[in-house]
Structures are given as structure tokens and as C-alpha cells.
């Protein structure tokens, strides 16, 4: 779909350039390679890439869609595994009713999102909603595991919340700004919740402070690593988009030159015929 859009846009830019210059500059006005204004500068300018609907469509369908589908498969498999382990362990259902309801509800929600994500038109319109629901459901599951595991400890569910941070940066279709905000809320809420809950029951505050500080360092490192990875992936994707623009530009440029040559030959032929007719009329 986006390949056809790139091709159509390239043809439009060439025809627009042809009409503006009336064939004076020809295809050279589009630049060669990466120098000059060029097709690359018009089709995917550095300042307009985030707002370019074509780039957004390319990014959405080539990266965001496969990643969120893969993430939903992972979390649905995790929910099924949790339910299977629970029933296989023979635990009392009444004692863990909250856990069962929450995991079952999360599984149903993830399955519903997965079905809707597979519909391209729905995925495009509700991408942000799906992302927010997935993130919120993962955070809710983290707190459920934290408070349903018995005695609360300073390192409770640190690994799971760190997993949520990496998911936000690498698999959910958030921009860098919203990825930082979502990850910050995830880590800050975990740290504040543990601090408040443990401070009221702790006999000595100094060990607790060091343990909470260790969690903060882990979350900070996770956020820095995730943000760096997302930045590199965005740069690589934009470079791929530019290369695609350049690859599509070449056949369009050749077609433009062929069209210009045919027009020039037609004009020359018409001029010669008109001259011959005028010459014959003058002799008669």
C-alpha cells in the first residue's frame, strides 16, 4: 500500500516540477543522489518527516503493526500459562479469586485488541487507544502480582515493571515523548507505591532507602537503554524510508525523461509539417 503511495507521490512531484519549469530544467531539477533539493528533499524532508502522512503510513505498517501483534501474542501466551499453572497447582479458587478474574479479564482484553489490530482500517484509527489499553493493562497486572503474592518486599515485581519499560520503548507504537512519559509514570508509580507501603511497616528505614534507591537506579538505566534503542531504531527506519524514496525515484525519473523526449519529438514533427504546409501554400 505505501509503496503505491510513494510511486504516486513521486509522479505527482515530477509532473508538478514539469509544469512549474515548463520543461526548462527537466529531471535534473530533482537532484542527483543526495545532493541539492532533490526528490529526497521534497518527498521526505528532515523537518517534515514526523508530520508526513506517507512516512507515518510506512512506519505504522512496516514497524508498529508487526510489533504490537507480536506483543499481544506474548502477553496472551503469558496469561494462558499463568492460568494453566494455577489450575495445575491445585490452588483454592476462592482464595485467589481476584487473581483469576484479573488474569482472565486481561486475556479477554488482549484477545479483543488482537482481533481488532488484525483489521487494518480499525488499527489505523484506534492505534493510540490500543497502545494505551495494552500499557495500562500490563501495569495493572504488575500491581496485581505485587499485592497478591503475600508479604510485600522492596524488590517486588521490579523485573516485571522493567519489562513494561522495555515494551513501551520497543514494541508499543508510542512516539519518543509519550514513551518517556509512560515509562516515567510506570517507574515512578512503582517506586512511590512501594515506598509508602513499606515505610509504614518497616522497623529500620536505612536499609529500605538503599533498596528503593537500587530500584531507582535499575529503572533509570532501563529508561536510558530503552530511549537510546528507540532513537537508533527511528534513525534507521527514516534512512530506510529515504532509500525507498530514492529507489522509486529512479524509474520515475526515467519515465519522465522518456515522456519529455516523446513530447519534444512530437513538437518537432508538428513544426516540420507546419513549415512544409506553409511552404507549399506560398508556392501555389
N, C-alpha and C positions, 0 to 999 in steps of 0.2 A: 504493500500500500504506500509506504513512504518513499519507496524507490520511484513509483509512478509520479508521486507528487514532486520529487526532486527533478525528474525529467520535464514535467510540465512547467515547473518554475524556471528551469533553465531556458526552455524555449521562449517563455514569456520575456525573460530578461534580454535574450538575444533580439527578439522582434522589437522590443522597446528601444534597445540601443540602435537598431537599424533605422527605426522611424525618426529618432531624435537627430541622428547624424546624417540621414539620407544616403547612407552607404559611403560616406566620405572616409570614415576610419575603418569600416568593415569589422571583422572579428578581432583585429589587433587591439581594438578599444577595450576588449575584455581582459587583456593582460595575458602574460605567459607565466605558467607555473605559479609561483607565489609572489611575484613582484608586481608593483603597480596596483591600481584599484582592483582589476580582475574580477572574474566570476566568483572567486572565493571571497573577495571582499564584499561583493554585493549579496551573494546567496547566504553567506554565514559570517557577517561582520562580528568582530570581537565584542563590541558594545551591545549588540542586539541579540546575541545568542540566547540568553535566558528568556527573552520575550518572543523569540521566533517560533511561530506555530509549527513550522516544519521541523525545526530541531526538537521541539517538545514532543512532537509525534514520534520522531525517530527514537528519542530517549525513552519514551513511555513503552513503546512496543518492543524495542530491542533489549532493554535492560530491566525496567521496572516490572513488566508483566511476568517474565520468567522467574524473577527473584521472589516476587510475592506468592506466586503459585508454589514454588519450591518451599518457601517458609510455611505456608499453610499445610502442606503435606507433612512437614516435620512436626509441627505442633499438634496436628490431628493424630499422627502416629504416637506422639508422646502421651496424649490424653488416653488413647486406646490402651497403651502399655500400662499407664497408671491404674486404669480400671481393671485390666486383666490381672495385675499383680495384687490389687486389693481383694478381688474375689478369690484368687488362688490362695491367698494367705489365710482365708477363713476368718477375717476380722468381723466384728459385730457391726452390722449395718447401722443400727440405731446410735451407736457411739460415734460414728463418723458420717452422720447424715449430711452435715454441711459440706464435707469434702466431696461426697458423691454428687450432691446437687451441683456444686460449683464446677467440678470437672465435666460433668455431663452437659451442663449449660454451655461451658466453653467449647466443648466438642461440637455441639449443635451450632453455635455461632460461627466457629471456624469453617464448618461444613457449608453453612449458608453462604458465607463470604466466598468460599472456594467455587461454589456453583455460579455465583454472580460474576466473579472475576473471569470465568471462562467465557462470558458473553462480552465481546469486545466493546459494544456500544455502552453497556452498563459500566464496564470497567473505566472507560474514559470519563464518564460523567461523575462517577462516585469514587474516584481514586483516593481522594483525601479522606473521605468518610471511612473507607475500608482500612486505610492506614491507621487512623485514629482508633478505630474499634479494635484492631489487632493489637496495637500497643497497649491500650487500656486494659484489654483482657489479659495480656501477659503480666502486666503489673498487678492486676487483681489476683491472678493465680499465685504470684510471688508472695503477696501478703497472706493469702490463704495457707500456703505451705508454711509460712513463718509462724502463724499463730495456731496452727492445728498440729504442730509437731511436739507439743508438750512444753517443756521448760524452754524459755527464751534465752538465747545466748548472743554475744556481740557479733559473732560471725554467721548468724542465721541468714541463709539464702543470699549471701554475698555473691556466690558464684552464679546463681540464677539471675540476679539483677545485673551482674556484669554481662551475662549472656543477652539480656534485654538491650543493654547499651550497644553491644556489637550488632545486634539485629537492627536497631534503629539506624545505625550508620551504614550498614552494608546491604540490608535486604528490604527494608521498608522504603517506599518511594517518597522520602522526605527531602526537601532541599537542605542545604548545609545549615541555614539559620534555624529551621524547625527541628532538624536532627539534634542540634546543640541544645535547644530548649527542652525537647522531650527527654534527652539523656540527662540534662541537668535536673529536671523535675524528678526523674526516676531515682537518681543517686541521692539527691537532697532529701526526698521523702523517706527513703530507706534509712538514711543517717539520722534524721530528726526523730523518726518513729522509734528506732532502737534506743536512741539517747534518752528519750522521755520515758519509755517503758522500763529501761534498765536502771535509770537513775533512782527511781522510786523504790527499787528493791535491793540496790547494791549496798553492801556494807562498807566497801572501800572504793572511792571514786578514782584514785590514780590509775589502777590497772584498767578500769573501764575507759578512761580518757585515752590511754595509749592504744587500746584495742579499737576504739572508734576512729582514732587518728590513722591507724593502719588501714581501716576500711576506706577512709577518705583518700589516702594515697593510692590505693588499688583502683578506686573509681576514677581518680584523676588520670592515672596512667591509661586506663581503659578508654576514657574520653579522648585523650590526646591521640592514642593509636587509631581509634575509630575515625576521628576527624581527619587525620593525615591520610588514612586509606581512602576515605571518601573523596578528598581533594585530588589525590592521584587518579582515582577512577574517573572523576569528572574531566580532568585534563585529557586522559587517554580517550574517553568517549568523544570529546569535542574534536580531537585530532582525527579520529576515525570518521567523524561526520565530514570534516573538511576534505579528507582523502576521497570520500564517496562523492562529494561535490565535484572534485577535480576529475575523477574518473568519468562521471556523467557528462562533464563539460566537453570532453574531447570529441565524442561522436556528435554532440550538438553543434560544436564548432565546425566540424567537417560538413555537416548538413547545411549550416549557414553559408559556408563558403561555396558549396555546390549551388545553393539557391541563388546567391549573388552572381555566380558565373552564368547560370542559365538566364537570369534577368538581363545581364549585360549583353549576352549573345542575342536575346530576343530584341533588345533595343537597337543593337547594331544592325540586325537583319531588317527591322522595320525602317530604319533610317536609310539603308541602301535601297530598299524597294521604293520608298517615297521619293528619293532622289531620281531613280530611274523613271518613275512615272512623270515627274516634273520635267525631266529632260525630253521625254517623248512628246509631252504636251507642247513644249516650246518649239520643237521641230515642226510639228504639224501646224 
